[in-house]
Amino acid sequence: MKQILTTLFLILVLSGCTKKSTTTNSHLLKNCRIEYLFFQDEIRISSNQPITFPPDENPLLCGYLYNNNSLVKTSGGFVPVPAGTNLSNLVFSDQAYDSIVQKGNTVYSYTKMINLQGEVGQDTLNNIFFYFDSQNRLIKIVKKNGFYPEGYSINYLYSDNLITETTDYYSSKRFFYFNEGNLIKVRTEWYDNQGKLDQKKEILFQDFDENPNPFKNMYYVRGAFFRAFSKNNYMSYSICQYCLYNDSTFFLCDTSHYTMPVLYNNNSYPMFGDYE
C-alpha cells in the first residue's frame, strides 16, 4: 500500500512539473511582409506623398523587436530622396526605424535613421505620440511636422459603429465605419476655404476572416494603422476617389482594388510574417 501511495505521489509531482514548464505561443510578430501593410493614407503618410519600394529585394519586410512582450522597435521605414525641384520621394529602407516607448496610456514613437557611416540620427520632425483611454481605445494622436514642430492634435470621437477623426491642421475629416468589430470603410472629406465639401475618397476593407488579428490596437506600428482597429484580418481592399461636377454633385472618377492571399499557422494566426 505504501509503495502504491509513493508511486501515485511521484506521478502527481511529475505531471505538475510538466504542466508548469510548458510554454505557450505569445503570438508576437517578428516581422511582416509589406504587402500586408497599408502605408499610403495611414496616419504617417498623406495621400499626396509619393512612396516607392526597392525593386531588388524580395520579399520586403518590416521587423519588430520586443522587450517583455512590449514592442520597442519597428524596423523598415521611409527616407526622403530628392526628386525634381524641391520635391522628395519617400523610399522604403531598412535603414529607417521607429523607436517605441510605452508609458501608461501613452505610446511614443520616434523616427530614426542610420546613415552610411552607421550613425543613428533622430528625425525630430516626424515623431508621433498615441494616447489611449482606460478601455485601450485610441483617443488622440500628437504629430509633428515642419509647420508644427511642437506638434498638433488628431482627435477621435466614438459613437456606436463610427469613429470621427478631426484636426485643426487639415481642412478635412475622416470617418471610420465598423461592422462586427471590424473597420470596413474609411471616408475622407476635404473642404475648401469656405467650408464647402469639394473632394472625397473611400477606402473599403473587405473579405475579413474569423481569425485573430496580431496588429489589434497596435496603431503605432508603421503601416498597420488601419488593421489595428479590427479584431479580424482583411484580405482585400478597394480605393474609390470621387470628383466634383460643376453642379456640385460627385462622381466616381478613379478606383482600384487589391487582394492578398492569407495563410494561417497552427494557432489560426495569419502568416503575415514569422512569430516569436
C-alpha distance (Angstrom), angle and dihedral (degrees) to the residues before:
residue distance angle dihedral
M1 . . .
K2 3.81 . .
Q3 3.81 89.8 .
I4 3.84 91.2 51.5
L5 3.82 92.1 50.9
T6 3.80 90.8 48.7
T7 3.81 90.9 51.1
L8 3.80 92.0 49.3
F9 3.80 90.6 49.2
L10 3.80 91.8 52.2
I11 3.81 91.2 49.0
L12 3.80 91.1 52.1
V13 3.81 92.7 48.2
L14 3.78 93.4 48.1
S15 3.81 93.2 46.8
G16 3.80 90.3 49.2
C17 3.79 91.7 51.2
T18 3.79 91.4 48.2
K19 3.79 92.8 52.7
K20 3.81 93.1 47.5
S21 3.81 94.1 51.2
T22 3.80 94.1 51.6
T23 3.83 112.1 108.2
T24 3.77 125.4 -155.4
N25 3.77 129.0 -142.5
S26 3.80 110.0 -96.5
H27 3.84 91.2 -154.8
L28 3.81 93.2 -135.6
L29 3.79 114.2 154.2
K30 3.80 113.1 -127.1
N31 3.80 91.3 -167.3
C32 3.80 142.6 -11.7
R33 3.78 132.2 -146.1
I34 3.79 111.5 -118.8
E35 3.82 94.1 -123.3
Y36 3.81 87.8 72.8
L37 3.80 92.9 52.2
F38 3.80 127.8 79.4
F39 3.81 110.5 -144.0
Q40 3.80 103.4 161.5
D41 3.82 114.6 76.9
E42 3.78 93.7 8.4
I43 3.80 120.6 123.0
R44 3.81 96.4 -80.6
I45 3.82 103.7 43.6
S46 3.78 125.0 45.4
S47 3.79 122.5 -138.6
N48 3.83 92.8 -108.4
Q49 3.81 96.1 55.4
P50 3.83 110.5 98.4
I51 3.80 114.1 -133.3
T52 3.80 128.8 -171.7
F53 3.80 136.0 -174.0
P54 3.82 128.1 -143.7
P55 3.83 109.0 -99.6
D56 3.80 97.9 -148.6
E57 3.79 102.5 62.6
N58 3.77 120.6 80.7
P59 2.91 120.8 -148.2
L60 3.80 106.0 15.7
L61 3.79 112.1 -149.9
C62 3.77 139.9 -168.0
G63 3.80 112.5 -147.5
Y64 3.81 130.1 -146.0
L65 3.80 128.5 -154.3
Y66 3.82 123.2 -164.9
N67 3.78 137.9 -165.2
N68 3.83 114.7 -161.1
N69 3.83 89.6 -16.9
S70 3.81 90.4 -53.6
L71 3.81 117.8 119.2
V72 3.81 111.1 -118.7
K73 3.81 103.9 164.1
T74 3.81 139.6 22.7
S75 3.79 116.1 -166.9
G76 3.78 123.6 -156.6
G77 3.77 119.1 61.1
F78 3.78 141.6 141.5
V79 3.79 132.4 -74.6
P80 3.82 122.3 -163.0
V81 3.80 114.0 -114.0
P82 3.83 121.0 -172.0
A83 3.79 113.7 -109.2
G84 3.78 119.0 171.5
T85 3.78 126.9 -30.6
N86 3.81 111.8 -16.5
L87 3.80 90.4 -25.6
S88 3.77 131.6 119.0
N89 3.75 134.9 -162.7
L90 3.77 118.2 -146.3
V91 3.81 107.7 -128.1
F92 3.81 121.4 -164.3
S93 3.79 112.0 -118.1
D94 3.79 138.2 167.8
Q95 3.83 86.4 -141.0
A96 3.81 88.6 75.6
Y97 3.78 121.6 71.3
D98 3.79 143.5 159.9
S99 3.78 123.1 -120.3
I100 3.82 109.3 -146.7
V101 3.81 123.2 -153.1
Q102 3.81 119.1 -177.2
K103 3.81 118.6 -162.6
G104 3.79 117.7 169.8
N105 3.81 109.4 -59.9
T106 3.81 93.8 -10.8
V107 3.81 130.9 82.9
Y108 3.80 119.0 -163.5
S109 3.81 119.3 -158.0
Y110 3.80 118.9 -166.3
T111 3.80 118.3 -169.8
K112 3.81 113.4 -138.6
M113 3.80 136.0 176.8
I114 3.80 135.7 -159.0
N115 3.81 115.5 -140.2
L116 3.81 128.1 -150.3
Q117 3.81 90.8 -87.3
G118 3.80 90.8 56.2
E119 3.80 93.4 -109.1
V120 3.79 118.8 143.7
G121 3.78 119.1 -134.2
Q122 3.80 129.8 179.5
D123 3.79 121.6 -127.4
T124 3.82 95.9 -139.1
L125 3.82 92.4 -173.7
N126 3.80 94.4 61.2
N127 3.79 105.0 51.4
I128 3.78 115.5 129.2
F129 3.81 131.0 -168.6
F130 3.82 127.3 -158.0
Y131 3.82 123.9 -154.2
F132 3.82 124.6 -161.7
D133 3.80 134.0 -169.4
S134 3.81 127.0 -131.7
Q135 3.84 89.3 -84.0
N136 3.82 90.7 56.4
R137 3.81 91.1 -110.0
L138 3.78 119.6 146.9
I139 3.81 107.2 -112.3
K140 3.81 105.2 162.3
I141 3.78 142.7 10.6
V142 3.80 124.0 -162.6
K143 3.78 111.7 -156.9
K144 3.80 131.0 -177.0
N145 3.79 129.8 -148.4
G146 3.80 139.8 156.9
F147 3.79 93.4 -81.9
Y148 3.81 94.2 45.4
P149 3.83 107.1 32.7
E150 3.81 89.7 166.7
G151 3.80 90.2 53.1
Y152 3.78 137.4 -114.4
S153 3.81 130.4 -123.8
I154 3.79 130.1 -110.5
N155 3.79 110.9 -164.9
Y156 3.82 132.3 -157.7
L157 3.80 123.0 -151.7
Y158 3.82 118.0 -167.4
S159 3.80 123.9 -146.7
D160 3.83 121.2 161.8
N161 3.83 106.2 -67.4
L162 3.79 94.8 -8.4
I163 3.81 135.2 82.0
T164 3.80 118.4 -169.1
E165 3.81 117.0 -154.3
T166 3.82 116.5 -157.6
T167 3.78 137.4 170.9
D168 3.78 136.4 173.7
Y169 3.80 91.6 -136.2
Y170 3.80 101.6 66.0
S171 3.80 127.2 45.4
S172 3.80 89.8 -130.1
K173 3.79 143.5 85.4
R174 3.77 132.6 -151.1
F175 3.79 126.3 -150.7
F176 3.81 121.3 -158.7
Y177 3.83 114.7 -157.1
F178 3.81 123.0 -161.1
N179 3.78 138.2 -163.1
E180 3.82 124.4 -176.5
G181 3.80 92.0 -14.6
N182 3.81 96.1 -49.4
L183 3.79 130.9 109.5
I184 3.81 104.5 -120.6
K185 3.81 103.2 167.3
V186 3.78 141.0 20.9
R187 3.79 115.7 -167.1
T188 3.80 120.2 -168.5
E189 3.80 120.7 -162.7
W190 3.80 124.0 -166.8
Y191 3.80 122.9 -160.6
D192 3.81 132.8 -160.8
N193 3.80 125.8 -127.5
Q194 3.80 90.2 -83.0
G195 3.80 92.0 54.4
K196 3.79 94.0 -107.0
L197 3.81 119.0 143.6
D198 3.80 107.3 -114.1
Q199 3.82 105.2 159.2
K200 3.79 139.5 21.1
K201 3.79 140.2 177.6
E202 3.79 134.8 -170.0
I203 3.79 131.2 -155.2
L204 3.80 112.4 -161.3
F205 3.81 118.1 -160.6
Q206 3.79 112.0 -156.5
D207 3.80 147.6 171.6
F208 3.80 97.6 42.1
D209 3.78 118.6 -169.9
E210 3.81 124.9 -145.1
N211 3.79 94.7 -117.4
P212 3.83 130.1 108.9
N213 3.80 117.9 -87.0
P214 3.84 112.9 -130.1
F215 3.85 90.1 -158.4
K216 3.82 95.6 55.1
N217 3.87 109.7 144.3
M218 3.83 91.3 -4.9
Y219 3.81 94.6 121.8
Y220 3.80 90.9 151.3
V221 3.82 93.7 65.8
R222 3.79 107.9 102.8
G223 3.80 110.4 -111.1
A224 3.82 94.1 8.2
F225 3.82 98.0 84.0
F226 3.82 96.3 109.3
R227 3.81 93.3 40.5
A228 3.81 90.7 53.2
F229 3.81 92.5 70.2
S230 3.83 95.0 61.5
K231 3.79 134.5 75.8
N232 3.84 91.9 -149.4
N233 3.81 136.2 38.3
Y234 3.80 127.7 -95.7
M235 3.80 118.0 -143.1
S236 3.80 100.1 -168.1
Y237 3.78 140.5 21.9
S238 3.79 139.0 -171.5
I239 3.80 129.7 -149.9
C240 3.79 117.7 -151.0
Q241 3.80 121.4 -170.9
Y242 3.81 118.8 -162.4
C243 3.80 124.5 -158.3
L244 3.78 130.3 -163.4
Y245 3.81 125.3 -111.5
N246 3.79 120.3 -146.9
D247 3.81 88.5 -104.4
S248 3.84 89.4 61.5
T249 3.80 94.8 -107.5
F250 3.80 122.4 125.6
F251 3.78 129.6 -125.3
L252 3.79 132.8 -173.1
C253 3.79 103.6 -101.8
D254 3.80 101.8 167.9
T255 3.79 137.3 14.9
S256 3.80 138.1 174.5
H257 3.78 135.2 179.8
Y258 3.79 131.8 -154.9
T259 3.79 131.0 -169.6
M260 3.79 130.4 -172.8
P261 3.81 129.1 -169.5
V262 3.80 113.7 -125.1
L263 3.80 125.2 -159.4
Y264 3.81 124.9 -174.0
N265 3.78 136.2 -139.8
N266 3.81 126.1 -131.5
N267 3.82 90.5 -83.9
S268 3.84 91.9 55.8
Y269 3.80 93.4 -109.3
P270 3.83 117.6 138.3
M271 3.78 116.3 -102.7
F272 3.80 96.2 -124.8
G273 3.79 85.8 141.4
D274 3.80 138.7 -42.5
Y275 3.80 125.8 -38.6
E276 3.77 130.2 -141.6
